[in-house]
Amino acid sequence: MKIFLIVIAMMSSNAHTDLFVISTPTFKDPRTCIEFVNVNTNSLIQKAKLEYPTQYVENVYCISKEKLKVIVDGIEA
């Protein structure tokens, strides 16, 4: 079973992107994750801004845990 997480891409002034991963709640399908993000966008962005106060939100993604691992590790699983 795939697990989907919310990932917020945070862009710095030097064009560097940090990923802020929200691991709770998790979702069993991308549609449910997207619906949650749509309803809770403001609070999710506020949470990310607390961690990265000098960066702005580039985008919010719903991504499978496996795909996130590939992105972070840089290798196919």
N, C-alpha and C positions, 0 to 999 in steps of 0.2 A: 504494500500500500504506500502510495506517495504521500508525503507530508509537505504542505506549502507554508511558506513563511512570508512575512512582509519585510521587504528590504527597501530602505530609503537611501538613494544616492545623494551624497552631500558634496557640493562643489566648493572648492576654496578659491581664493583670489589668484592663485598661481596655476589654475586649471588642473589641480589634483582632485581626484574623486575618492572620498571615503564612503564605505558602506556601513550604514547603521541597520543592524538586523534586529527585528522584533520577533522574539521566539515564543512569545505567549500573547495571544492564543495561536495555535496552529490550526491548519485547515486540511481537510481531506481532498478538496478539489479546488481548482483555481477560481471558479465562479463564486464560491462562498467567500474566498479571500478577497476578491475584488469587491463584492458587495459590502464586506466589512470595511474595507478601505474607503469606499465611497461615503459611507455613513460616518466614519470616524476620521476623516482626513485632517481636520484641524487639530485634534488632540494628538494624532500620530506625528504631525509636523512639529508641534510644540515639544513633544518628547525628544525628537531628533535635535531640535534647536538647543535643548538643555545640554546635550552631549557635545554639540558642535556649534557653539554660539557665534562664531565668526564666519560660518559657511552658510550657503543657501541651499535649499532643496532643489536638486536637479530633476528628480523623478521619484515616484513610488512604484515599486514592483511587487507582484506576488510571484514567488519563484519556488520551485521544488527544492527541498533540502539537498537532494543529490546534485542538482544543477548549481546551487550555491557553492557546494564543496568544490565542484570543477572550477568555478570562477575564482574562488579564493586560493585554491591549491594550484591552479593553472594546468591541471592535467585531467584527461578524461578518466572517469571512474569505471 
